[in-house]
Amino acid sequence: MQPATKALPFVKLRANDQPLWRPESFWNVKTTQNKESDVRLGRKYARAAIAAVKADCNEGLIALIVQDIVRTTSSKVNGKRGPLRLDPIAQGFLGEIGVAVGQG
């Protein structure tokens, strides 16, 4: 993995991380317990991720992040069937990615 990707505040590195190792998780976030603050945080994270995509020339980064958003969201469902609910941080992240794609 590239340095800008590993420096993202929501990327969790493995213990004793090495330069070529893949992070443990591309989506490791903690809520502020305030929906509006979490949405803003998610948007901030999206802008940082877009900058990392450009800095590292890593076109697949957003897909890896979305994959881990889905994985962590589905693990919170605790085996119950029903629609996945994204937390406000993920909502803000995906909303900002959508804005960036729209401006493309």
KOLGU-4560 file (N, C-alpha, C; in nm, 3 decimals, padded with zeros to 5 digits):
<recs>
<n_xx: 00.083 n_yy: -00.119 n_zz: 00.000 ca_xx: 00.000 ca_yy: 00.000 ca_zz: 00.000 c_xx: 00.088 c_yy: 00.125 c_zz: 00.000 mol: A seq: 1 type: MET>
<n_xx: 00.030 n_yy: 00.229 n_zz: -00.050 ca_xx: 00.102 ca_yy: 00.354 ca_zz: -00.066 c_xx: 00.095 c_yy: 00.440 c_zz: 00.061 mol: A seq: 2 type: GLN>
<n_xx: 00.187 n_yy: 00.534 n_zz: 00.077 ca_xx: 00.195 ca_yy: 00.614 ca_zz: 00.201 c_xx: 00.072 c_yy: 00.702 c_zz: 00.227 mol: A seq: 3 type: PRO>
<n_xx: 00.015 n_yy: 00.765 n_zz: 00.127 ca_xx: -00.101 ca_yy: 00.852 ca_zz: 00.152 c_xx: -00.221 c_yy: 00.769 c_zz: 00.197 mol: A seq: 4 type: ALA>
<n_xx: -00.236 n_yy: 00.651 n_zz: 00.141 ca_xx: -00.345 ca_yy: 00.562 ca_zz: 00.182 c_xx: -00.328 c_yy: 00.521 c_zz: 00.328 mol: A seq: 5 type: THR>
<n_xx: -00.209 n_yy: 00.482 n_zz: 00.365 ca_xx: -00.185 ca_yy: 00.437 ca_zz: 00.502 c_xx: -00.196 c_yy: 00.550 c_zz: 00.603 mol: A seq: 6 type: LYS>
<n_xx: -00.181 n_yy: 00.673 n_zz: 00.559 ca_xx: -00.190 ca_yy: 00.787 ca_zz: 00.649 c_xx: -00.333 c_yy: 00.834 c_zz: 00.673 mol: A seq: 7 type: ALA>
<n_xx: -00.430 n_yy: 00.778 n_zz: 00.601 ca_xx: -00.569 ca_yy: 00.821 ca_zz: 00.621 c_xx: -00.613 c_yy: 00.792 c_zz: 00.764 mol: A seq: 8 type: LEU>
<n_xx: -00.686 n_yy: 00.884 n_zz: 00.827 ca_xx: -00.720 ca_yy: 00.869 ca_zz: 00.968 c_xx: -00.814 c_yy: 00.753 c_zz: 00.998 mol: A seq: 9 type: PRO>
<n_xx: -00.883 n_yy: 00.701 n_zz: 00.899 ca_xx: -00.978 ca_yy: 00.592 ca_zz: 00.920 c_xx: -00.924 c_yy: 00.457 c_zz: 00.876 mol: A seq: 10 type: PHE>
<n_xx: -00.800 n_yy: 00.452 n_zz: 00.829 ca_xx: -00.737 ca_yy: 00.326 ca_zz: 00.790 c_xx: -00.666 c_yy: 00.268 c_zz: 00.911 mol: A seq: 11 type: VAL>
<n_xx: -00.694 n_yy: 00.142 n_zz: 00.940 ca_xx: -00.631 ca_yy: 00.076 ca_zz: 01.054 c_xx: -00.519 c_yy: -00.013 c_zz: 01.002 mol: A seq: 12 type: LYS>
<n_xx: -00.397 n_yy: 00.017 n_zz: 01.045 ca_xx: -00.281 ca_yy: -00.061 ca_zz: 01.003 c_xx: -00.266 c_yy: -00.186 c_zz: 01.088 mol: A seq: 13 type: LEU>
<n_xx: -00.198 n_yy: -00.282 n_zz: 01.034 ca_xx: -00.168 ca_yy: -00.405 ca_zz: 01.109 c_xx: -00.059 c_yy: -00.378 c_zz: 01.212 mol: A seq: 14 type: ARG>
<n_xx: -00.054 n_yy: -00.459 n_zz: 01.313 ca_xx: 00.054 ca_yy: -00.448 ca_zz: 01.413 c_xx: 00.187 c_yy: -00.468 c_zz: 01.341 mol: A seq: 15 type: ALA>
<n_xx: 00.286 n_yy: -00.391 n_zz: 01.376 ca_xx: 00.419 ca_yy: -00.399 ca_zz: 01.315 c_xx: 00.412 c_yy: -00.383 c_zz: 01.164 mol: A seq: 16 type: ASN>
<n_xx: 00.334 n_yy: -00.288 n_zz: 01.119 ca_xx: 00.311 ca_yy: -00.265 ca_zz: 00.976 c_xx: 00.442 c_yy: -00.256 c_zz: 00.897 mol: A seq: 17 type: ASP>
<n_xx: 00.438 n_yy: -00.311 n_zz: 00.779 ca_xx: 00.550 ca_yy: -00.307 ca_zz: 00.686 c_xx: 00.507 c_yy: -00.231 c_zz: 00.560 mol: A seq: 18 type: GLN>
<n_xx: 00.599 n_yy: -00.173 n_zz: 00.485 ca_xx: 00.563 ca_yy: -00.090 ca_zz: 00.370 c_xx: 00.470 c_yy: -00.154 c_zz: 00.267 mol: A seq: 19 type: PRO>
<n_xx: 00.483 n_yy: -00.281 n_zz: 00.238 ca_xx: 00.401 ca_yy: -00.343 ca_zz: 00.135 c_xx: 00.278 c_yy: -00.414 c_zz: 00.189 mol: A seq: 20 type: LEU>
<n_xx: 00.257 n_yy: -00.410 n_zz: 00.318 ca_xx: 00.143 ca_yy: -00.479 ca_zz: 00.376 c_xx: 00.014 c_yy: -00.402 c_zz: 00.352 mol: A seq: 21 type: TRP>
<n_xx: -00.093 n_yy: -00.477 n_zz: 00.335 ca_xx: -00.226 ca_yy: -00.420 ca_zz: 00.322 c_xx: -00.277 c_yy: -00.385 c_zz: 00.462 mol: A seq: 22 type: ARG>
<n_xx: -00.346 n_yy: -00.273 n_zz: 00.477 ca_xx: -00.401 ca_yy: -00.239 ca_zz: 00.610 c_xx: -00.498 c_yy: -00.346 c_zz: 00.661 mol: A seq: 23 type: PRO>
<n_xx: -00.515 n_yy: -00.349 n_zz: 00.791 ca_xx: -00.611 ca_yy: -00.442 ca_zz: 00.850 c_xx: -00.753 c_yy: -00.405 c_zz: 00.808 mol: A seq: 24 type: GLU>
<n_xx: -00.780 n_yy: -00.274 n_zz: 00.801 ca_xx: -00.913 ca_yy: -00.228 ca_zz: 00.762 c_xx: -00.901 c_yy: -00.092 c_zz: 00.693 mol: A seq: 25 type: SER>
<n_xx: -00.984 n_yy: -00.075 n_zz: 00.591 ca_xx: -00.991 ca_yy: 00.054 ca_zz: 00.522 c_xx: -01.103 c_yy: 00.141 c_zz: 00.578 mol: A seq: 26 type: PHE>
<n_xx: -01.176 n_yy: 00.091 n_zz: 00.679 ca_xx: -01.283 ca_yy: 00.169 ca_zz: 00.739 c_xx: -01.291 c_yy: 00.138 c_zz: 00.887 mol: A seq: 27 type: TRP>
<n_xx: -01.219 n_yy: 00.213 n_zz: 00.966 ca_xx: -01.215 ca_yy: 00.196 ca_zz: 01.110 c_xx: -01.248 c_yy: 00.332 c_zz: 01.171 mol: A seq: 28 type: ASN>
<n_xx: -01.376 n_yy: 00.354 n_zz: 01.198 ca_xx: -01.421 ca_yy: 00.486 ca_zz: 01.245 c_xx: -01.489 c_yy: 00.475 c_zz: 01.380 mol: A seq: 29 type: VAL>
<n_xx: -01.491 n_yy: 00.586 n_zz: 01.448 ca_xx: -01.560 ca_yy: 00.595 ca_zz: 01.577 c_xx: -01.656 c_yy: 00.713 c_zz: 01.572 mol: A seq: 30 type: LYS>
<n_xx: -01.777 n_yy: 00.690 n_zz: 01.615 ca_xx: -01.878 ca_yy: 00.793 ca_zz: 01.612 c_xx: -01.851 c_yy: 00.902 c_zz: 01.716 mol: A seq: 31 type: THR>
<n_xx: -01.895 n_yy: 01.022 n_zz: 01.685 ca_xx: -01.889 ca_yy: 01.132 ca_zz: 01.781 c_xx: -02.016 c_yy: 01.137 c_zz: 01.865 mol: A seq: 32 type: THR>
<n_xx: -02.111 n_yy: 01.050 n_zz: 01.832 ca_xx: -02.244 ca_yy: 01.046 ca_zz: 01.895 c_xx: -02.330 c_yy: 01.166 c_zz: 01.856 mol: A seq: 33 type: GLN>
<n_xx: -02.287 n_yy: 01.238 n_zz: 01.755 ca_xx: -02.364 ca_yy: 01.352 ca_zz: 01.704 c_xx: -02.377 c_yy: 01.333 c_zz: 01.553 mol: A seq: 34 type: ASN>
<n_xx: -02.500 n_yy: 01.315 n_zz: 01.505 ca_xx: -02.522 ca_yy: 01.282 ca_zz: 01.366 c_xx: -02.463 c_yy: 01.386 c_zz: 01.271 mol: A seq: 35 type: LYS>
<n_xx: -02.487 n_yy: 01.513 n_zz: 01.297 ca_xx: -02.436 ca_yy: 01.618 ca_zz: 01.209 c_xx: -02.283 c_yy: 01.619 c_zz: 01.207 mol: A seq: 36 type: GLU>
<n_xx: -02.222 n_yy: 01.604 n_zz: 01.322 ca_xx: -02.075 ca_yy: 01.599 ca_zz: 01.328 c_xx: -02.021 c_yy: 01.477 c_zz: 01.254 mol: A seq: 37 type: SER>
<n_xx: -02.090 n_yy: 01.364 n_zz: 01.268 ca_xx: -02.046 ca_yy: 01.243 ca_zz: 01.200 c_xx: -02.056 c_yy: 01.257 c_zz: 01.049 mol: A seq: 38 type: ASP>
<n_xx: -02.163 n_yy: 01.317 n_zz: 01.000 ca_xx: -02.177 ca_yy: 01.338 ca_zz: 00.856 c_xx: -02.064 c_yy: 01.428 c_zz: 00.805 mol: A seq: 39 type: VAL>
<n_xx: -02.036 n_yy: 01.536 n_zz: 00.879 ca_xx: -01.925 ca_yy: 01.624 ca_zz: 00.840 c_xx: -01.791 c_yy: 01.549 c_zz: 00.841 mol: A seq: 40 type: ARG>
<n_xx: -01.773 n_yy: 01.465 n_zz: 00.941 ca_xx: -01.650 ca_yy: 01.385 ca_zz: 00.951 c_xx: -01.639 c_yy: 01.291 c_zz: 00.831 mol: A seq: 41 type: LEU>
<n_xx: -01.748 n_yy: 01.227 n_zz: 00.794 ca_xx: -01.748 ca_yy: 01.139 ca_zz: 00.677 c_xx: -01.712 c_yy: 01.214 c_zz: 00.550 mol: A seq: 42 type: GLY>
<n_xx: -01.765 n_yy: 01.334 n_zz: 00.534 ca_xx: -01.732 ca_yy: 01.415 ca_zz: 00.416 c_xx: -01.583 c_yy: 01.453 c_zz: 00.417 mol: A seq: 43 type: ARG>
<n_xx: -01.532 n_yy: 01.486 n_zz: 00.534 ca_xx: -01.388 ca_yy: 01.518 ca_zz: 00.547 c_xx: -01.303 c_yy: 01.397 c_zz: 00.509 mol: A seq: 44 type: LYS>
<n_xx: -01.344 n_yy: 01.279 n_zz: 00.556 ca_xx: -01.273 ca_yy: 01.156 ca_zz: 00.524 c_xx: -01.275 c_yy: 01.129 c_zz: 00.373 mol: A seq: 45 type: TYR>
<n_xx: -01.387 n_yy: 01.158 n_zz: 00.308 ca_xx: -01.397 ca_yy: 01.137 ca_zz: 00.163 c_xx: -01.300 c_yy: 01.227 c_zz: 00.089 mol: A seq: 46 type: ALA>
<n_xx: -01.292 n_yy: 01.352 n_zz: 00.130 ca_xx: -01.198 ca_yy: 01.444 ca_zz: 00.064 c_xx: -01.054 c_yy: 01.397 c_zz: 00.084 mol: A seq: 47 type: ARG>
<n_xx: -01.024 n_yy: 01.345 n_zz: 00.202 ca_xx: -00.889 ca_yy: 01.292 ca_zz: 00.227 c_xx: -00.863 c_yy: 01.168 c_zz: 00.141 mol: A seq: 48 type: ALA>
<n_xx: -00.964 n_yy: 01.084 n_zz: 00.126 ca_xx: -00.949 ca_yy: 00.964 ca_zz: 00.044 c_xx: -00.927 c_yy: 01.000 c_zz: -00.103 mol: A seq: 49 type: ALA>
<n_xx: -00.999 n_yy: 01.099 n_zz: -00.151 ca_xx: -00.981 ca_yy: 01.144 ca_zz: -00.290 c_xx: -00.839 c_yy: 01.197 c_zz: -00.310 mol: A seq: 50 type: ILE>
<n_xx: -00.790 n_yy: 01.271 n_zz: -00.213 ca_xx: -00.652 ca_yy: 01.321 ca_zz: -00.221 c_xx: -00.552 c_yy: 01.204 c_zz: -00.220 mol: A seq: 51 type: ALA>
<n_xx: -00.579 n_yy: 01.101 n_zz: -00.141 ca_xx: -00.490 ca_yy: 00.984 ca_zz: -00.136 c_xx: -00.494 c_yy: 00.908 c_zz: -00.268 mol: A seq: 52 type: ALA>
<n_xx: -00.611 n_yy: 00.898 n_zz: -00.330 ca_xx: -00.621 ca_yy: 00.833 ca_zz: -00.462 c_xx: -00.528 c_yy: 00.903 c_zz: -00.560 mol: A seq: 53 type: VAL>
<n_xx: -00.532 n_yy: 01.035 n_zz: -00.560 ca_xx: -00.448 ca_yy: 01.113 ca_zz: -00.651 c_xx: -00.300 c_yy: 01.101 c_zz: -00.615 mol: A seq: 54 type: LYS>
<n_xx: -00.267 n_yy: 01.112 n_zz: -00.487 ca_xx: -00.127 ca_yy: 01.108 ca_zz: -00.445 c_xx: -00.062 c_yy: 00.973 c_zz: -00.471 mol: A seq: 55 type: ALA>
<n_xx: -00.139 n_yy: 00.866 n_zz: -00.447 ca_xx: -00.084 ca_yy: 00.731 ca_zz: -00.461 c_xx: -00.113 c_yy: 00.668 c_zz: -00.598 mol: A seq: 56 type: ASP>
<n_xx: -00.187 n_yy: 00.740 n_zz: -00.684 ca_xx: -00.230 ca_yy: 00.682 ca_zz: -00.812 c_xx: -00.297 c_yy: 00.547 c_zz: -00.789 mol: A seq: 57 type: CYS>
<n_xx: -00.390 n_yy: 00.544 n_zz: -00.695 ca_xx: -00.454 ca_yy: 00.420 ca_zz: -00.652 c_xx: -00.604 c_yy: 00.428 c_zz: -00.684 mol: A seq: 58 type: ASN>
<n_xx: -00.639 n_yy: 00.397 n_zz: -00.809 ca_xx: -00.779 ca_yy: 00.408 ca_zz: -00.852 c_xx: -00.873 c_yy: 00.313 c_zz: -00.777 mol: A seq: 59 type: GLU>
<n_xx: -00.821 n_yy: 00.208 n_zz: -00.718 ca_xx: -00.905 ca_yy: 00.111 ca_zz: -00.649 c_xx: -00.932 c_yy: 00.142 c_zz: -00.504 mol: A seq: 60 type: GLY>
<n_xx: -00.876 n_yy: 00.249 n_zz: -00.452 ca_xx: -00.889 ca_yy: 00.278 ca_zz: -00.309 c_xx: -01.033 c_yy: 00.298 c_zz: -00.265 mol: A seq: 61 type: LEU>
<n_xx: -01.110 n_yy: 00.375 n_zz: -00.338 ca_xx: -01.248 ca_yy: 00.402 ca_zz: -00.297 c_xx: -01.327 c_yy: 00.271 c_zz: -00.291 mol: A seq: 62 type: ILE>
<n_xx: -01.304 n_yy: 00.181 n_zz: -00.386 ca_xx: -01.372 ca_yy: 00.051 ca_zz: -00.385 c_xx: -01.335 c_yy: -00.029 c_zz: -00.260 mol: A seq: 63 type: ALA>
<n_xx: -01.209 n_yy: -00.025 n_zz: -00.220 ca_xx: -01.166 ca_yy: -00.096 ca_zz: -00.099 c_xx: -01.233 c_yy: -00.038 c_zz: 00.026 mol: A seq: 64 type: LEU>
<n_xx: -01.245 n_yy: 00.094 n_zz: 00.029 ca_xx: -01.310 ca_yy: 00.159 ca_zz: 00.143 c_xx: -01.458 c_yy: 00.121 c_zz: 00.148 mol: A seq: 65 type: ILE>
<n_xx: -01.526 n_yy: 00.129 n_zz: 00.033 ca_xx: -01.669 ca_yy: 00.095 ca_zz: 00.028 c_xx: -01.689 c_yy: -00.051 c_zz: 00.068 mol: A seq: 66 type: VAL>
<n_xx: -01.601 n_yy: -00.138 n_zz: 00.022 ca_xx: -01.609 ca_yy: -00.279 ca_zz: 00.060 c_xx: -01.604 c_yy: -00.295 c_zz: 00.212 mol: A seq: 67 type: GLN>
<n_xx: -01.514 n_yy: -00.223 n_zz: 00.278 ca_xx: -01.505 ca_yy: -00.234 ca_zz: 00.424 c_xx: -01.620 c_yy: -00.163 c_zz: 00.494 mol: A seq: 68 type: ASP>
<n_xx: -01.675 n_yy: -00.058 n_zz: 00.434 ca_xx: -01.795 ca_yy: 00.004 ca_zz: 00.491 c_xx: -01.907 c_yy: -00.099 c_zz: 00.494 mol: A seq: 69 type: ILE>
<n_xx: -01.927 n_yy: -00.169 n_zz: 00.384 ca_xx: -02.033 ca_yy: -00.272 ca_zz: 00.377 c_xx: -02.003 c_yy: -00.385 c_zz: 00.475 mol: A seq: 70 type: VAL>
<n_xx: -01.878 n_yy: -00.427 n_zz: 00.480 ca_xx: -01.841 ca_yy: -00.537 ca_zz: 00.571 c_xx: -01.866 c_yy: -00.500 c_zz: 00.716 mol: A seq: 71 type: ARG>
<n_xx: -01.824 n_yy: -00.382 n_zz: 00.757 ca_xx: -01.844 ca_yy: -00.343 ca_zz: 00.896 c_xx: -01.990 c_yy: -00.317 c_zz: 00.927 mol: A seq: 72 type: THR>
<n_xx: -02.063 n_yy: -00.263 n_zz: 00.831 ca_xx: -02.206 ca_yy: -00.239 ca_zz: 00.852 c_xx: -02.280 c_yy: -00.370 c_zz: 00.864 mol: A seq: 73 type: THR>
<n_xx: -02.250 n_yy: -00.466 n_zz: 00.778 ca_xx: -02.320 ca_yy: -00.593 ca_zz: 00.782 c_xx: -02.285 c_yy: -00.672 c_zz: 00.908 mol: A seq: 74 type: SER>
<n_xx: -02.166 n_yy: -00.654 n_zz: 00.962 ca_xx: -02.130 ca_yy: -00.724 ca_zz: 01.085 c_xx: -02.203 c_yy: -00.666 c_zz: 01.205 mol: A seq: 75 type: SER>
<n_xx: -02.253 n_yy: -00.544 n_zz: 01.195 ca_xx: -02.327 ca_yy: -00.482 ca_zz: 01.305 c_xx: -02.471 c_yy: -00.528 c_zz: 01.310 mol: A seq: 76 type: LYS>
<n_xx: -02.519 n_yy: -00.595 n_zz: 01.205 ca_xx: -02.658 ca_yy: -00.638 ca_zz: 01.197 c_xx: -02.684 c_yy: -00.756 c_zz: 01.291 mol: A seq: 77 type: VAL>
<n_xx: -02.580 n_yy: -00.824 n_zz: 01.336 ca_xx: -02.590 ca_yy: -00.935 ca_zz: 01.432 c_xx: -02.677 c_yy: -01.050 c_zz: 01.382 mol: A seq: 78 type: ASN>
<n_xx: -02.662 n_yy: -01.084 n_zz: 01.256 ca_xx: -02.733 ca_yy: -01.199 ca_zz: 01.202 c_xx: -02.878 c_yy: -01.177 c_zz: 01.169 mol: A seq: 79 type: GLY>
<n_xx: -02.932 n_yy: -01.060 n_zz: 01.194 ca_xx: -03.073 ca_yy: -01.033 ca_zz: 01.164 c_xx: -03.087 c_yy: -00.994 c_zz: 01.017 mol: A seq: 80 type: LYS>
<n_xx: -03.195 n_yy: -01.040 n_zz: 00.956 ca_xx: -03.223 ca_yy: -01.001 ca_zz: 00.818 c_xx: -03.285 c_yy: -00.863 c_zz: 00.815 mol: A seq: 81 type: ARG>
<n_xx: -03.262 n_yy: -00.795 n_zz: 00.707 ca_xx: -03.318 ca_yy: -00.662 ca_zz: 00.693 c_xx: -03.221 c_yy: -00.573 c_zz: 00.618 mol: A seq: 82 type: GLY>
<n_xx: -03.263 n_yy: -00.453 n_zz: 00.588 ca_xx: -03.175 ca_yy: -00.363 ca_zz: 00.512 c_xx: -03.057 c_yy: -00.317 c_zz: 00.596 mol: A seq: 83 type: PRO>
<n_xx: -02.945 n_yy: -00.299 n_zz: 00.529 ca_xx: -02.828 ca_yy: -00.245 ca_zz: 00.597 c_xx: -02.849 c_yy: -00.097 c_zz: 00.623 mol: A seq: 84 type: LEU>
<n_xx: -02.808 n_yy: -00.052 n_zz: 00.737 ca_xx: -02.817 ca_yy: 00.090 ca_zz: 00.769 c_xx: -02.677 c_yy: 00.145 c_zz: 00.785 mol: A seq: 85 type: ARG>
<n_xx: -02.647 n_yy: 00.242 n_zz: 00.702 ca_xx: -02.516 ca_yy: 00.305 ca_zz: 00.712 c_xx: -02.515 c_yy: 00.405 c_zz: 00.825 mol: A seq: 86 type: LEU>
<n_xx: -02.406 n_yy: 00.408 n_zz: 00.899 ca_xx: -02.393 ca_yy: 00.507 ca_zz: 01.005 c_xx: -02.370 c_yy: 00.644 c_zz: 00.940 mol: A seq: 87 type: ASP>
<n_xx: -02.391 n_yy: 00.751 n_zz: 01.015 ca_xx: -02.377 ca_yy: 00.887 ca_zz: 00.958 c_xx: -02.240 c_yy: 00.916 c_zz: 00.899 mol: A seq: 88 type: PRO>
<n_xx: -02.134 n_yy: 00.858 n_zz: 00.954 ca_xx: -02.000 ca_yy: 00.882 ca_zz: 00.897 c_xx: -01.995 c_yy: 00.824 c_zz: 00.756 mol: A seq: 89 type: ILE>
<n_xx: -02.044 n_yy: 00.702 n_zz: 00.740 ca_xx: -02.046 ca_yy: 00.639 ca_zz: 00.608 c_xx: -02.137 c_yy: 00.716 c_zz: 00.513 mol: A seq: 90 type: ALA>
<n_xx: -02.251 n_yy: 00.764 n_zz: 00.563 ca_xx: -02.342 ca_yy: 00.842 ca_zz: 00.479 c_xx: -02.272 c_yy: 00.968 c_zz: 00.428 mol: A seq: 91 type: GLN>
<n_xx: -02.202 n_yy: 01.036 n_zz: 00.515 ca_xx: -02.130 ca_yy: 01.156 ca_zz: 00.475 c_xx: -02.020 c_yy: 01.124 c_zz: 00.375 mol: A seq: 92 type: GLY>
<n_xx: -01.948 n_yy: 01.014 n_zz: 00.400 ca_xx: -01.841 ca_yy: 00.973 ca_zz: 00.310 c_xx: -01.896 c_yy: 00.947 c_zz: 00.170 mol: A seq: 93 type: PHE>
<n_xx: -01.998 n_yy: 00.864 n_zz: 00.163 ca_xx: -02.053 ca_yy: 00.828 ca_zz: 00.032 c_xx: -02.120 c_yy: 00.946 c_zz: -00.036 mol: A seq: 94 type: LEU>
<n_xx: -02.182 n_yy: 01.033 n_zz: 00.041 ca_xx: -02.241 ca_yy: 01.154 ca_zz: -00.016 c_xx: -02.136 c_yy: 01.244 c_zz: -00.080 mol: A seq: 95 type: GLY>
<n_xx: -02.025 n_yy: 01.262 n_zz: -00.013 ca_xx: -01.917 ca_yy: 01.346 ca_zz: -00.067 c_xx: -01.852 c_yy: 01.281 c_zz: -00.189 mol: A seq: 96 type: GLU>
<n_xx: -01.838 n_yy: 01.149 n_zz: -00.189 ca_xx: -01.786 ca_yy: 01.079 ca_zz: -00.307 c_xx: -01.881 c_yy: 01.101 c_zz: -00.424 mol: A seq: 97 type: ILE>
<n_xx: -02.011 n_yy: 01.095 n_zz: -00.397 ca_xx: -02.109 ca_yy: 01.120 ca_zz: -00.502 c_xx: -02.098 c_yy: 01.260 c_zz: -00.560 mol: A seq: 98 type: GLY>
<n_xx: -02.078 n_yy: 01.357 n_zz: -00.475 ca_xx: -02.059 ca_yy: 01.496 ca_zz: -00.521 c_xx: -01.935 c_yy: 01.505 c_zz: -00.609 mol: A seq: 99 type: VAL>
<n_xx: -01.826 n_yy: 01.442 n_zz: -00.567 ca_xx: -01.702 ca_yy: 01.446 ca_zz: -00.644 c_xx: -01.719 c_yy: 01.381 c_zz: -00.781 mol: A seq: 100 type: ALA>
<n_xx: -01.791 n_yy: 01.269 n_zz: -00.784 ca_xx: -01.815 ca_yy: 01.200 ca_zz: -00.912 c_xx: -01.902 c_yy: 01.289 c_zz: -01.001 mol: A seq: 101 type: VAL>
<n_xx: -02.002 n_yy: 01.353 n_zz: -00.943 ca_xx: -02.089 ca_yy: 01.441 ca_zz: -01.020 c_xx: -02.017 c_yy: 01.560 c_zz: -01.079 mol: A seq: 102 type: GLY>
<n_xx: -01.915 n_yy: 01.607 n_zz: -01.009 ca_xx: -01.839 ca_yy: 01.722 ca_zz: -01.057 c_xx: -01.736 c_yy: 01.681 c_zz: -01.161 mol: A seq: 103 type: GLN>
<n_xx: -01.699 n_yy: 01.548 n_zz: -01.157 ca_xx: -01.599 ca_yy: 01.484 ca_zz: -01.239 c_xx: -01.555 c_yy: 01.558 c_zz: -01.356 mol: A seq: 104 type: GLY>
</recs>
